[in-house]
Amino acid sequence: MDKKKIASTIQTLPKSLTGIQGLDEITGGGIPKGRPTLVCGSAGCGKTLFAMEFLVHGAMMYNEPGVFLAFEESEKDLAVNVVSLGYDLDKLVADKKMVLDHVHVERKEIEETGEYDLEGLFIRLNYAIDSIGAKRVVLDTIETLFSGLPNPLILRSELRRLFQWLKEKGVTAIVTGERGEGTLTRQGLEEYVSDCVIVLDHRVTEQSSTRRLRIVKYRGSTHGTNEYPFIIEETGFSVLPITSIGQEHTVSSERISSGIPRLDTMLGSKGYYRGSIVLVSGTAGVGKSSLSACFSDAACARGEKVLYFALEESPRQIKRNMRSIGIDLEQWEKKGLLVFHAKRPTFYGLESYLTAMHKAVNDFKPMVVVIDPLSSFIIGTNQFEAKSMIMRMVDFLKINNISVFMTHLTTGVNDYTGIDISSLIDTWLLLRDIELGGERNRGMYILKSRGMAHSNQIREFKLTDHGVELLDVYVGPEGVLTGSSRITKEAKEKAEQLLRNQEIENKQLALDRKRKAINAQIDFLKAEFEAEEIETLKNIELNKLRENLLLQDRVDMAINRKGDIIIKTSKLHKPKGNDAKTK
Amino acid sequence: MKNRINRMSDEALEFEQAIENAESAIYHLRLYVAGTTPYSVMAIANIKKICEEYLKGRYELEVIDLYQNPTLAKGEQIIAAPTLIKRLPLPLHRIIGDLSVVDRVLVGLDLRKAKAK
C-alpha cells in the first residue's frame, strides 16, 4: 500500500482517488483529476453505483464535494437506491457536500424550431458546481439526451463543448454510457471522452454471473490491463485485484485447540493460532466434515460463537452424522453458540453469497467460521472469481481476527486445492486414503502450519463413536502400515516378543538352578573341610601331649638316675608338669 | 388532463374543441434565453412577432435570462437555450430553438394541428 502511494505521487498525472475498494490500486491512484472519465457498460452492470460511490467517497473522505446530474433517475430514487449501502444522500445535500439534479427530458413535450444550444444545461451545471464548490461531477447517463432531443447533430457538438468545458472548469467528471452494438457506448461518447475509459461488464457463464471491470484506456498513465472481477456487496462496489489484499490486520499469538488432543500435539502441542486460516483438504469421505465438527465443538465448549456455513449438507444431516461419532452439536445450537448458515452458492451466485456471508458474520459476530466445503464455490470455470472471492472473504475474516476453518474436496492425489489459494492458508491439514491390504484407511498429516513447530508424521485418522482419534501408524522395515495390516503386524510382533520373553525366563531359571547346585557343593566341601580340620587339630594336640609326656618321662628318668642332663625348658620343671606326672 | 382521458371516445371532436379553446384562452408564456447570443435575440424577436400575430391581447410573455437566474434552469428543467415554455393553457409544452420555424411554433402552442405527425 505504501509503495503504491509513493508511486502515485511520483507520477506527473494528477489523479483523483475514487475510494472504491481495489480500483485505486489498479489505476495507481484513481481516475485522472480534472478530466472526464467514461464508464460504460450494459444495463444493470453498476455504472450508476460506480459513479455514486465516486461522489459519496469524494464528499465524505476526500473533502471534494460533488454534483450528480441524473438523466434517468429522480433525486428521490437515487437516494433510496443507495440507502442500503449506508449512504445518506439527503444529509450530504443538506451539508452542501453534494448536489443532486435530475434532468428530465420529455420528448413529447418538446417542439424543436430552429437553432439552439445546450446552454441551459451548462448554466444549470455551472450553478450547481459553484454553489458548493464541487470538484467532482457525474453525468448519468447523458446519452438519454439523444432520445429526448431531436437533433443529434446539435447534441454531438454540444457534448463536445460540454466535455471541453468540464475540463476547463477543472472538475473530475464521470460520464456514464450504455454499451452499444460494436461500440463502447451507443452514441460513441468515447470519441469525446478520451482520457480514461472504464468498461463494466456483467456476464453469465454456466449459469453463474460475474461482474468484471476493465480499464480500456488511461491516457498518460499505466494501469492494470486485466479484466478484474468486481462485486457489489454490502459496503458497495469492490474490485478484486489479487494484490490489493490488506495485510494490516493484527495477529494473535493465542492458540486454540483443534478439538483433537493428538492433533494439538502435532501442532506444536498447542493447536491452531487464533485468527488463522485452517484448510483441510482431501478426497471424498476422508472425514473433513468430522474435523470441522470437532473444531466447532471445541470452540463452543470454550464458549466461543461459531458460524457454520454448510454449503452442501443440511444442518440436520450434519448434526445427525456428527452424533454418530459422539459429537453433539445440537446442544451448542440450542445455547446459541452455534449457527448454521445453509445455502448453496449456486442458489445465490458467488457475489451475493459473499454479501450474505458478510452480513451473517456481521450479525452474529462469531469467533470461528467454518466453511464446508470450499469447493462448492467453483461452478464451471469460475476458478478465478472463486479465488478472488475467497480471498476477499478470508481477508475480511482475518481483519476481524476470526479463525477460519475450511474444508476442500479434492479429486486426485496431487490436486491439493483446485483453487490456488495455498498462499492464504496458515495451517493446512491433508487427509488422504491409504489403500493397503484390501482396505481403505484414513491418513492425516500436516502439509504446512505457519509459525509453529509441527509434526511431520503421518497419523492414522480414525472415526470412533467417541470422536476422532489419531493413531500412530506402524512404521517399520516393511514401510508404513495402517488399519488391519497395522493390527496384524502389531499382533505378530507381540507374539514374537512373547516368545523372546519366555526364552529369557527359561535362561534365568537355568541360571538359578546352577547357582543352587554350586551353592550346595560349596556347602558340602565346607563341611568336609571343617571335619578334616577338627580331626587334624585333634591329632596335633595329641602329638604334642605325647611329646611332652615323653620329655617328662626322660626328665623323670634322669632324675631317677641322678644324671646331669641340661634341662632346656624350664617349662618342663614346672610343678604343673610334676602335677600332671603325679596324676 | 381531462381532455386526454376522454380523447379515446372522439378524438377528432375533442381536438377541434381544444383548438377552439385555444383560440379564446389566455396564454402564459415564458422564454428562457442565455444572455444575448444570436439565438436569444432571434428567439425574442420571433416570439414577439408570433404573439402579436396570433395571440394579440390574450397573452403574457416573460423573457428570462438564465445567466441572471441560474436556479430557474433546474426548477424549470431547462437544458436547451432558448426554450419557450407554454405554461397555460395546459398541456405544458417546451419549444426549443430560435423559434424561426413559425409552423412548428404554432404546433407547439397548440394553435395549429401538426401536419407530419
Interface residues (C-beta under 8 A of the other chain):
Chain A: D101 V103 H104 V105 E109 I110 E111 E112 T113 G114 E115 Y116 D117 L118 E119 G120 L121 F122 I123 R124 N126 Y127 A128 L145 L149
Chain B: Y32 A34 T37 Y39 M42 L66 Y67 P70 T71 A73 K74 Q77 I78 I79 A80 A81 P82 T83 P91 L92 H93 R94 I95 I96 G97 D98 L99 S100 V101 V102 R104 V105 V107 G108
